[in-house]
Amino acid sequence: MRILVYEFASGGGLAGRDVPASLAREGGAMRAALVGDLAAIGSHQIVTTADAREDGPGHGLAPGVEVVTMPAGDRAREARLDRLIRSVDAVWLIAPETNGCLGRLAARVERQRKKLLGSSSDAVRRASDKARLPRRLAAMGIRHPITRALDGYGSPERAAGEIGYPIIVKPIRGAGSQGVCLVRRARELRSAIDCARRATRGGRVILQEYIQGVDASVSLLADGRRATALTVNAQALSSSPTFAYCGGETPVTHALASKAMAVAVDACLALPGLRGVVGVDVMLTASDVVVIEVNPRLTTAYLGVRAAIDGNLAALALAACAGRLPTPPHVCRRVRFTASGQVVVLRGAA
């Protein structure tokens, strides 16, 4: 099978525009890890893309991988991407939900009737709509922070008052903690809303209850109808002035880890069409698991999970996309990883 791996940030999706160095490093690390795992399977031809400003040759990727440099102009870049999609059997996307980016790319692959090694465009749209996600989760009995979409209220102050400070302000469609702010008092509210609006073209913003606890995520495999949890991962986040994801550690040791896995599986069931590698962000409180977001795509935690398990994570994801949800592999190592791709094996998993 000929597979195109298209990572948006490092793979030329922003060619001709400024790319934050941290975003390029994070995207490049995910692309290199995924391409390496696919190449290790040995039975597929792997194609990927690169921004012309990247260092070469080989772009730090596995030997034998075909690398296509994307042009800077929007029209030329889009035409080249369409040609690449037509030239392959399947496409694996790594892209943010911000401004509907991932959903549009998924729909583009679907229109060309190529196999999408990930969530359907409909599932991406449902999962990434943070204003409607609470209702979907509530129907499954899953706890989620109290959420208010600002376009449904006369004033932000009223919505914030109903929730109670401190609150979280974030774009309705976003990823990577971009534009996400912690607001502790009323005088900080307007500037946080402006920050969230700048992070997304549509400018739609939600206010959300602040939940205290341990920031974590659950990495899962999904086949469109079912899901199986792989690991619970501790998340390292900074929050001044806005949130930023720094990496994490996997697997996490916590009394609620098993419950987090079960809750994350239920969250996936609330969103039919999720496929491949999926991430569910959760907060582990003193007594419960609260689902924060569902990421319908491969996340940075892939860097740690692939090093922690006994097996090839990309091969397991391919099986899930084909409808064969695999048995979860043995987690045999505890790993710390950064968003820029550094991975350190700490010790054998407990």
N, C-alpha and C positions, 0 to 999 in steps of 0.2 A: 504494500500500500504506500502510495506517495502522500506524505503529510506535510501541510504548510503550518508552521508555527508562527503566528503573527502576534508579537508583543508590541503594543501600541507605542509606548514611550521610547524604548530603545530601538524599536524596529522601523522607525521612519514615519510613524503617524504624526509626529510633530516636526517633520523636516521643514526647514525654512522658518521655524518659529523657535523662540527661546525654550529650552528644556531645562528645568531645574536639575542641578547636578545630582541631588539626592534621588529624584524620580528616575533619572537615567540609570543610576547605579542599581536601584531596587528592581526596575524592570529588566535590566540586563542580567542581573543575578537569577531572576526567575526564568528568563529565556534560556540561559546557559544550562541551568539545572534540568529543565524539561527536555531540551534538545539532547542533552547528555543521556538522560534516561531512555528516551526514544531510540537514540542511536545504539544504546547498549542492548536493546532487544534483538537487533541484528537482522530483522526481516522487513524493515521499512526503509524507504528513501525519504530523507528529511530535508525540507526546504525551509529556510527562515529568511527574515528581512533585517536590514540594518539601516540606520541613519547614516548618511554620507559623512557626517562629522565624527563618527566612531573611529577609534583606532583599529587598524588592520595589521597584517592580514589575518584572516580566520576569526577575528573578533572574539577570541578566547573561547571558541566553541569546539565541540567534539570534531575530530578528523572525519572527513567524508561528508560533512553537512554542506549543502549548497546554500550560499549566502547571496541574496539579491539586495543590492543597494537601492533605496527608494529615492526618487528625485524630489527636489525641494518644492516645486510648484504643485498647488493643490490638484489641478486637472490632470497633470502628468502622473502624480502619485496615485490618484484614484484609478486611472486607467491601468497602471501597472499592477495595482492590487487586484483588480478584476481579472486581468490576464493570469496572474498567479493562481487565483482561486479556480479559474477554469482549467488550469494545467494539473491540478492535484485531485486526489480521491477524497481527501478529508482535510478539515481545517480545525486547528486548535487555537483559540483566541485567548490572549491575556490582555485585558483592557479595563479601564475604570468604568463604573456606571455613570460618572459625572457627565451631565448634559446629554444623557442617553447614548453615550459612545458605544458601550458594549452591546446594547440592544440593537443599535443600527447595524453594527458589524455582523451580529448574529443573523439578522434579517437578510443581510446582503448575501451571506453564505447560503441561507435557505432558498433565496430566489434563484440562485444558480444550481440548486438541487445537489449540492455537495454535502457529504456527511459532516455534521457539526459535532466535534469532539468536546462537547460542553452543553450548557443549558440552552434550551430553545429561546428564541427572541421573546416569546410571550412570557416564559418563566422569568427571564431577566427583567422585563418591565414590571412584573408583579413583585418580585423580590426587592427591586431597587426603589420602589415607591414607598418611602418611609412614612408617608401620611396614611396610607391604607393598610400597611403591613400589620398594625396593631389589631385591626378587625379580623384579619386572616388568622393571626395567632390566637386571638381570643376564642375563635370558633373551635380550636383544638385544645382549649383549656390551658394555654401557655401564658405565663405571666410576662408582661412587657411594661416598660415605663409608661406612665400617663403621657399622652402626646397630644399636642394641639397644633394644627396647621394654621399659620397666620392669616391665610386668605379667607378663613372662615370666621374671623373675629374683627370687631371694629377697631381694636387697638391691641398692640403687643402687651401692654401693661395689664390689660384685663386677662389675657390668656396666662401670663406669668403669675398673676395673682391667684388664679384658679389652681395652678399647679403648686406654687409655693417655692420660694428660693431655698437653696441654689437650684438652677436649672441648666440644661444643656440646650444650646442653640446650634442648629445644623441645617444644611441644605436638604430639601426633600429628596433629591437625587444627587448622591455624591459618593466618594470613596477615598480611602487613604487618610481619613481624618481632616481633609481639606475643608476649611471654613467652619470647623467644629469648635465651639467655645464654651467654657464653663463660666456662667454668670452667677456671682454670689450676691449681688445687690442691684436694686432697680436702676441706679445711675449707670450701670454698665450695659444695660440691655440694648439700647439703640446702636451702640458701636458694634456689639456682637452680631446683631442682625445685619448691619451693613457688611461686616466681614463675611458672613454666610452667603449673602447675596452676591458678593463679588466672586465667590468660588464657583458659581454656576450661572449659565446664561439666562435661564428662566427666572432666577431671582426668588423662587418659592422656598419658603423657610418653615421649619417646625420648631416648636419649643417642646422640651421633653423633661420629664422628671429625672432628677439626678439620683442615681442608685449607688449607695456606698457598698464596697466589697472588693473582690479580687477580679481584675480585668482578665478575661480568658477568651479563648476561642476553641471551637471543636472542628476538627478537620474530618470530612466525611467523603464517602463515595456514594453516588446516586445513579440510578438507572432510568430516571424519568417518572417512576412510580414509587420506588422504595429507596431507602438509604441505609448505610451502615457506618457507624462511627469508627474512626481510626485512633485518634488521640485527642486529649484535652491539652491545650497549650497556654501557658502563662503569657500574657502580653505586657511588653514594656512600653509605656506611653508617657510622653511629656505633655504638660498642659499649660504652658506659659509662653505667649498669651493664648495661642490656640493649641489644640491637641496635635500631636505628631506621633506616628507609630515608629518605634525604634527597634523592634525585634521581639524576641521572646525566648522561652525555654519549653521543651517538650520531652516527655510527658510531664504534666504538672501533678504534684502530690496534693490532693485536697479531699476532704471528707465527702464533698459533693461531686467529685469527678464522674462517678458512675451515673448519677442523676443527670449531670450536664450532658452526657452522651445520649441518654434516653430522650431528654427534652429536645436536643438538637435534631435527632431523628424525627421526632414529631413535627418540628418546625419545617423540615424538608417535606414532610407529607402534606403540609398545608399549602405547598407550592408545586403542583404537578409540573413536570417538564424539566426539573433540575437534573442535570446529568454530569458525569465525570467527577472532578474534584470540586467540592463545595466547602465553604467555611461559614460557621455560625458563631457570631460574637455573643458572648454571654457575660453576665456579672454574677459571680458567686458570692452571695451574701452570707450572713451568719447562719441562715436557715433555709435558703431557697436558691433556685437558679432562675435568673431573669434573662430572657433573650433580648438582645439589643438590636442586632441586625442579622440579615441573612445575605451572604455574599455568594452570588450564583456563578462562581468562577474559581479558578486556581488563585490562591492568595499567597502572600509572602511566607506564611507558615509552611508551605510546601518545602522550603529550604531545610527546615528542621525535621519535618516528618519523614522525608525521604532518607535522611541520615539516621533516624531513630528506629526505623522498621527493618524487618528482615524480608526483603523483597524489593522489586522494582515498582515504584509507585505509579509511573506512567503506564506500565503494562496492566496493572490492576485497574486503572482508570479507563483504559481502552476496553477492557472486558466489561466494565460497568456500562459504558456507552453502547456496547453491543447487546445490552440486556442481560448480561451474566454478572450479577452482583456478587463479587468475590467474598470469601470468608476473610475477615480482617486479619492481616498478618501479625506476627508476633512483634511486640515492641521490645527491642532488646538493648537499646541504648538511650541514655538521657543526654539531650543535646541543647546547647545554647546557640542561638543564631541572631544575627543582626539584619536590619533591613537592607544593608549594602551587600549581603551575601557571605559574610564571615560565619563559619560554622565550627563549633568546638564541641567535641564529644567529652562530656563530663565524666560519665561512668556508665556501667551497665544499669539498665532500668530495674527498678525494684519489682 
